[in-house]
Amino acid sequence: QKEVEQNSGPLSVPEGAIASLNCTYSDRGSQSFFWYRQYSGKSPELIMFIYSNGDKEDGRFTAQLNKASQYVSLLIRDSQPSDSATYLCAVNPRGGYQKVTFGTGTKLQVIP
Amino acid sequence: KAGVTQTPRYLIKTRGQQVTLSCSPISGHRSVSWYQQTPGQGLQFLFEYFSETQRNKGNFPGRFSGRQFSNSRSEMNVSTLELGDSALYLCASSLKASGPETQYFGPGTRLLVL
C-alpha cells in the first residue's frame, strides 16, 4: 500500500462546476496535510494546508480532513480553465522534522 | 523576498559522469529538502538538511548525496550517472519554525542523462 494515494485522473469538469480531488494516506498518526498545484513544466506551488479535522476554506478552495477515515480532499468551486493542472497531496507523517510524502497527483482538466 | 533559486536549470550529461546541483533557499529559511520527480514515480523525497545536518533521507542509493552550507545554501551530487537518473530535481525550503511545515519549491533542474 502506498503511503499517500491519489487517483491519477484525468478528472474533467466543466467550467463553473465544483472539482473534487481526493487523497488517502496510510499512517494514522499523520499530522499535517498539504495540497500543491503543479502546472505542466512548472514546480509545485502550495495551495493550502490543513491539520485539524473538518473544513478549511481559502477563496474558491476548501480542504477537508477526516482523520478517522484517513482521507483529505480538496474542493475547487467555480472551476476555471486556469485551474487545469496536476494537484499533489502531501502528508507530513508525524509532524516535527519528518519528511513529507507526496502522492503522485491528480490531473484536473476544466473544460470551457 | 526572493524565492528559491536553483542552478543550473537544465543539464545534459552522459552515463558514468557526475553532477552537482545547487539550491539557494528563501532568505531566513534553514531547511532544504530535495526531491526527484519523474513521470512514473511522481515526487520522491531524496533528503532534507537543516543547519548543515542531514536529518532525513529517502530510499535512494548512495550515489545521491548532498550537503548544506552555513548560509543554508545546499548542493546535491549524483555520481556515476545512470539513464534512470534523468528527472526534474526540485529543491524546497521551509522555515522550520512552528506549525505545519510549508515548503516552497524552486523552479527545478532538469537533468537528462544520455
Contacts between the chains, C-beta under 8 A, distances in Angstrom:
chain1	res1	chain2	res2	distance
A	31	B	100	7.8
A	32	B	100	3.9
A	32	B	101	7.0
A	34	B	100	7.2
A	34	B	102	7.2
A	34	B	103	7.8
A	36	B	105	8.0
A	42	B	107	7.6
A	43	B	90	5.7
A	43	B	105	4.1
A	43	B	106	6.3
A	43	B	107	5.4
A	43	B	108	5.2
A	44	B	43	7.4
A	44	B	90	7.5
A	44	B	105	5.1
A	45	B	105	7.0
A	46	B	102	5.8
A	46	B	103	7.2
A	46	B	104	7.1
A	49	B	100	4.6
A	49	B	102	6.2
A	51	B	100	5.4
A	88	B	42	7.7
A	88	B	43	6.7
A	92	B	100	6.8
A	92	B	101	5.9
A	97	B	48	7.7
A	97	B	50	6.9
A	97	B	55	5.4
A	97	B	56	7.1
A	97	B	96	7.2
A	98	B	56	6.8
A	99	B	33	7.3
A	99	B	45	4.9
A	99	B	48	6.0
A	99	B	56	4.3
A	99	B	58	6.8
A	100	B	33	7.4
A	100	B	45	7.0
A	100	B	101	7.0
A	100	B	103	6.7
A	101	B	45	6.9
A	102	B	35	7.7
A	102	B	42	6.1
A	102	B	43	4.0
A	102	B	44	7.8
A	102	B	45	7.7
A	103	B	42	7.0
A	104	B	41	7.5
A	104	B	42	3.6
A	104	B	43	7.9
A	105	B	42	6.2
